[in-house]
Amino acid sequence: DLQRRCQDKEGESQIMQKVGSEKVGPKASMPSVNNEQPEVSTIDVQREELQRLKDETERATRELHKQRELVKREAEDRELQLLEQEGEQLRVMDALNAERENLDRQKRAALILQQGALRLVNQMPNESGGCLEVQLDDSQCRLEEPHAESSHAESGGS
């Protein structure tokens, strides 16, 4: 072990003298550096390729996020549009129901008028060829509920 150290020390000093006196360049004295030179360029190429792939992945990720946001906004717009259409349909349905109720009231009023006219005609059986004239404008009409007329007819009939 001691001999090896001495030889290493002697060899080291000889190399140092040789490098100093002959001015040998690093290429001749260190052949392993030549082998590392191509590896360094390969590593640089691989590093550049990895950076390019990383940049491309980040760009694709950003694009995917943009597309997701766009799809989300479009879905929200469609949902809002459907809700607006549903609201409009409900308003139309309410208007139709109100109009149906109005028509039902008018129908009941017409039926009440018809019943009153029939009673008047039935009360005049002695007159032949008689004519009953009825004015049907709203200015002199009064709406009576069916239960109000039936109680009126019962009290007036006795």
C-alpha positions as CSV (number, residue, x, y, z in Angstrom):
1,D,0.0,0.0,0.0
2,L,2.8,2.4,0.9
3,Q,4.7,1.4,-2.3
4,R,1.6,2.1,-4.4
5,R,1.3,5.6,-2.8
6,C,4.9,6.3,-3.5
7,Q,4.5,5.2,-7.1
8,D,1.3,7.3,-7.5
9,K,3.2,10.3,-6.1
10,E,6.2,9.7,-8.4
11,G,3.8,9.1,-11.4
12,E,1.9,12.2,-10.5
13,S,5.0,14.3,-10.3
14,Q,6.3,12.9,-13.6
15,I,3.1,13.8,-15.3
16,M,3.2,17.2,-13.9
17,Q,6.7,17.7,-15.2
18,K,5.8,16.3,-18.6
19,V,2.7,18.6,-18.9
20,G,4.7,21.6,-17.8
21,S,7.8,20.9,-20.0
22,E,6.1,19.7,-23.2
23,K,3.1,21.9,-23.0
24,V,0.9,19.0,-23.9
25,G,-2.7,20.1,-24.5
26,P,-5.6,18.7,-22.6
27,K,-6.7,16.5,-25.5
28,A,-3.6,14.4,-25.4
29,S,-3.3,14.2,-21.7
30,M,-7.1,13.6,-21.0
31,P,-8.6,11.3,-23.6
32,S,-11.7,10.8,-21.6
33,V,-12.7,14.5,-22.2
34,N,-13.0,13.8,-25.9
35,N,-15.4,11.0,-25.2
36,E,-17.5,13.3,-23.0
37,Q,-17.7,16.1,-25.6
38,P,-20.2,14.2,-27.8
39,E,-22.2,13.1,-24.7
40,V,-22.6,16.7,-23.6
41,S,-24.0,17.7,-27.0
42,T,-26.3,14.7,-27.0
43,I,-27.5,15.7,-23.5
44,D,-28.0,19.2,-24.7
45,V,-30.0,17.9,-27.7
46,Q,-32.1,15.8,-25.3
47,R,-32.5,18.7,-23.0
48,E,-33.7,20.9,-25.8
49,E,-36.1,18.2,-27.0
50,L,-37.5,17.8,-23.4
51,Q,-37.9,21.5,-23.1
52,R,-39.7,21.6,-26.5
53,L,-42.0,18.7,-25.4
54,K,-42.6,20.5,-22.1
55,D,-43.6,23.7,-23.9
56,E,-45.8,21.8,-26.3
57,T,-47.5,20.0,-23.4
58,E,-48.1,23.3,-21.6
59,R,-49.5,24.8,-24.8
60,A,-51.8,21.8,-25.2
61,T,-52.9,22.0,-21.6
62,R,-53.7,25.7,-22.0
63,E,-55.7,25.0,-25.2
64,L,-57.6,22.2,-23.4
65,H,-58.5,24.5,-20.5
66,K,-59.7,27.1,-23.1
67,Q,-61.8,24.5,-24.8
68,R,-63.3,23.4,-21.5
69,E,-64.2,26.9,-20.6
70,L,-65.7,27.4,-24.0
71,V,-67.8,24.3,-23.7
72,K,-68.8,25.2,-20.1
73,R,-69.9,28.7,-21.3
74,E,-71.8,27.2,-24.2
75,A,-73.6,24.8,-21.9
76,E,-74.5,27.6,-19.5
77,D,-75.8,29.7,-22.4
78,R,-77.9,26.7,-23.6
79,E,-79.3,26.2,-20.1
80,L,-80.1,29.9,-19.8
81,Q,-81.8,29.9,-23.1
82,L,-83.9,26.8,-22.1
83,L,-84.9,28.5,-18.9
84,E,-85.9,31.6,-20.7
85,Q,-88.0,29.5,-23.1
86,E,-89.5,27.6,-20.2
87,G,-90.4,31.0,-18.6
88,E,-92.0,32.2,-21.8
89,Q,-94.0,29.0,-22.1
90,L,-95.2,29.4,-18.5
91,R,-96.3,33.0,-19.2
92,V,-98.1,31.9,-22.3
93,M,-99.8,29.1,-20.3
94,D,-100.9,31.5,-17.6
95,A,-102.3,33.9,-20.3
96,L,-104.2,31.0,-21.9
97,N,-105.5,29.8,-18.5
98,A,-106.7,33.4,-17.7
99,E,-108.3,33.6,-21.2
100,R,-110.0,30.2,-20.7
101,E,-111.4,31.4,-17.3
102,N,-112.6,34.6,-18.9
103,L,-114.4,32.5,-21.7
104,D,-115.9,30.2,-19.1
105,R,-117.3,33.2,-17.2
106,Q,-118.7,34.6,-20.5
107,K,-120.2,31.2,-21.3
108,R,-121.9,31.0,-17.8
109,A,-123.2,34.6,-18.3
110,A,-124.6,33.6,-21.7
111,L,-126.2,30.5,-20.2
112,I,-127.8,32.6,-17.5
113,L,-129.2,35.0,-20.1
114,Q,-130.5,32.1,-22.1
115,Q,-132.2,30.6,-19.0
116,G,-133.7,34.0,-18.1
117,A,-135.0,34.4,-21.7
118,L,-136.6,30.9,-21.6
119,R,-138.3,31.7,-18.4
120,L,-139.7,34.9,-19.8
121,V,-141.0,33.0,-22.9
122,N,-142.5,30.3,-20.7
123,Q,-144.3,32.9,-18.6
124,M,-146.1,34.3,-21.7
125,P,-147.8,31.1,-23.0
126,N,-151.1,33.0,-23.9
127,E,-149.5,35.3,-26.5
128,S,-149.2,33.6,-29.8
129,G,-146.5,34.8,-32.2
130,G,-144.9,36.8,-29.4
131,C,-141.4,37.9,-29.8
132,L,-138.8,38.4,-27.0
133,E,-136.4,41.1,-27.6
134,V,-133.1,40.9,-25.6
135,Q,-130.2,43.4,-25.7
136,L,-126.9,41.6,-25.4
137,D,-124.4,44.5,-25.0
138,D,-122.2,44.7,-21.9
139,S,-123.3,48.2,-20.9
140,Q,-126.5,47.0,-19.1
141,C,-125.4,43.4,-18.3
142,R,-125.0,42.3,-14.8
143,L,-123.2,39.0,-14.1
144,E,-125.0,36.8,-11.6
145,E,-123.5,33.7,-10.2
146,P,-125.6,30.5,-10.8
147,H,-126.2,29.9,-7.1
148,A,-127.3,33.5,-6.6
149,E,-129.9,33.1,-9.4
150,S,-131.2,29.8,-8.1
151,S,-131.7,31.3,-4.6
152,H,-133.4,34.4,-6.3
153,A,-135.6,32.1,-8.4
154,E,-136.6,30.1,-5.3
155,S,-137.5,33.3,-3.3
156,G,-139.3,34.9,-6.3
157,G,-141.2,31.8,-7.3
158,S,-143.0,31.5,-4.0
